[in-house]
């Protein structure tokens, strides 16, 4: 069966024109229904997968006889999840598999969760091989939390996977669960916390399983001594350096290891003793000193030593220490990097302490203000304050993450930030459109493309943008409703831009009728 990419690659020019019609926001419902009924697969793919559909069209998609057509709708990121789950009991496994796999979305977007009752039904009735990683992303946080105690055994099986975060009472219930699979799965998790079992399972050669055990599972004294004396791989010592079960004498030993990577890992351990911590504060390797500078339990003398460290990375790390006052922080000679990525960060399930967020937002340290700017719940007074911050990172992180980021900030951030997820800024709810035509001659093509978002852009400007050297600019202009009709008609014959032109809301009704009547062909006189 051809992939979606192959389907589009094989589509001829008439088919691509019809695909553009399928995305045209001004065509009536009757046109969409006709395309769904009669158009080639590439058109049905675009129609069912790449736009919001009217209710009547959704009804027709659900009842469509073609399996592939229904499967496209199963992965539509624009459709309401409550519409997509109407395919829950589709007779074809292919459709059900695509529903479970979920929509393809581009970061930082995430699929919207499916209704809880639909997820429970899928877990209860679908074959396990249909439950790909995309399915887990469609489960709501509330349902994930309730899975370990859910009344349906197959749902509890999924909940056992959260073993490390479960309460003792919940673990005990799962270990004696009436369902054999739940019980055995829980017992398998419990065994993995037994050092003797880990020792019996540990492979004697480097592999992924050995890595997992050495990093995350409790280790016996024999395993630790074996790694220290006869490591199976060159990374073994570094692995056990972060294992929480490492005995105190091994922590002391590895704190003085010749390998700075190992010392750096030990420097972040919660059980590091004061003497070892003090020694690492003056370690010859700056990366090790940087790691130890992140510790919250540094003694005042060690803090003072790190505050004047000769290496800038160390001074920057210690400048964020929570024990420092703003005056002490200001005395540190640190430099804040501007080459970081300022991107969207999903809101944590447990919100940050509002008092700590406010403290960070009011700090003189740009990195602490950047941390505050990522908070989705930042109150209006702090939004206004950080929107005018003199640090690029603070402004862009606020623009990327806060649902009420103001319009001037969004535009300024887009103009000033050129890193990953820049395009996300222009999709935020408050992003302004009025006046963007002023950027039609900008040297940055991503900024020039903004001009095509201006609903009042001059037709001559839009026509000029439709001939821009950059494809993204031309494509955006081809969809602009103020593109002159003569230019729009010409673009319908352009191999590259025809489907964008056909998606233009200003496409004349006669052109829509002609494309429908001719199967997407255009080279005939208008009627």
Protein Blocks (a to p, Z undefined) as FASTA:
>chain_A
ZZfklmmmmpcfklmmmmmmmmmmkbcfklmmmmmmmmcfklmmmmmmmcccdfklmmmm
mmpmblklmmmmmmmckbcfklmmmmmmgcbfklmmmmmnopadddfbdcddddfklmmm
mmmmmcfklmcfklmmmpcfklmmmmmmgfblklmmmmmmmmmmpcfklmmmmmmgfblk
lmmmmmmmmmmmpmklmmmmmccbdcfklmmmmmmmccdfklmmmmmmmccbfklmmmmm
mpmklcfklmmmmmmgfblklmmmmmmpmklcfklmmmmmmgcblklmmmmmmpmkbcfk
lmmmmmmgfbfklmmmmmmpmkbcfklmmmpccdddfkbccddddddfbdcdfklmmmmm
mpmbfklmmmmmmpmkbcfklmmmmmmpcbfklmmmmmmmmmklcfklmmmmmmmpcceh
klmmmmpmklcfehplmmmmgfblklmmmmmmpmkbcfklmmmmmmgfblklmmmmmmpm
kbcfklmmmmmmgmklmmmmmmpmklcfklmmmmmmnnopabbcdZZ
